[in-house]
Amino acid sequence: MAKGTGKVRAGCDIITSWNFKHIVNVKTVRGVKTITTLEGYKDLLIYPPSVLLEGDDEDDDETDSQ
């Protein structure tokens, strides 16, 4: 089984990892996308945690003004 496909079957939408050597890299992301597409699964997003922790500045501004 390719990396990530078990996660898709389990209903996972996003994988986050600091492991840039083996998981969060172009080769793995493309490979997972290819396999999930061929197998008919939805896309599995792979990001470092920093991407998910960044806030949307527009939402913060609206909250501050209320």
C-alpha positions as CSV (number, residue, x, y, z in Angstrom):
1,M,0.0,0.0,0.0
2,A,1.3,3.4,-0.9
3,K,1.9,6.1,1.8
4,G,-1.3,7.9,2.6
5,T,-3.9,5.6,1.0
6,G,-4.8,4.0,4.3
7,K,-5.4,7.5,5.7
8,V,-7.8,8.2,2.9
9,R,-9.8,5.0,3.5
10,A,-10.0,6.0,7.2
11,G,-11.6,9.4,6.1
12,C,-8.6,11.5,6.7
13,D,-8.6,14.8,4.8
14,I,-5.2,16.2,5.8
15,I,-1.9,14.8,7.0
16,T,0.4,17.2,8.8
17,S,4.0,16.4,9.4
18,W,7.4,18.1,10.0
19,N,9.0,15.1,8.2
20,F,10.0,16.9,5.0
21,K,12.4,14.1,4.0
22,H,9.8,11.4,3.7
23,I,6.3,12.9,3.8
24,V,6.0,16.6,3.1
25,N,7.8,16.7,-0.2
26,V,6.9,17.0,-3.8
27,K,7.6,13.4,-4.7
28,T,5.4,12.0,-2.0
29,V,2.6,14.5,-2.5
30,R,2.5,13.8,-6.2
31,G,2.6,10.0,-5.6
32,V,-0.2,10.1,-3.1
33,K,-2.3,12.3,-5.5
34,T,-1.7,9.9,-8.4
35,I,-2.7,6.8,-6.4
36,T,-5.7,8.3,-4.7
37,T,-7.0,9.6,-8.1
38,L,-6.4,6.1,-9.7
39,E,-8.2,4.4,-6.9
40,G,-11.1,6.8,-6.9
41,Y,-10.5,8.4,-3.5
42,K,-10.8,12.1,-2.7
43,D,-7.6,14.1,-2.5
44,L,-5.5,13.8,0.6
45,L,-3.8,17.1,1.5
46,I,-0.3,16.9,2.9
47,Y,1.1,20.0,4.8
48,P,3.5,21.0,7.4
49,P,1.8,22.1,10.7
50,S,2.8,25.7,10.1
51,V,0.5,26.0,7.2
52,L,-2.5,24.9,9.2
53,L,-1.6,27.1,12.2
54,E,-1.5,30.3,10.2
55,G,-4.6,32.4,10.8
56,D,-6.6,34.3,8.3
57,D,-5.8,38.0,9.0
58,E,-9.1,39.2,7.5
59,D,-11.1,37.1,10.0
60,D,-9.0,38.5,12.9
61,D,-9.6,42.1,11.8
62,E,-13.3,41.6,11.7
63,T,-13.3,40.1,15.2
64,D,-11.3,43.0,16.6
65,S,-13.6,45.6,15.2
66,Q,-16.8,44.1,16.7
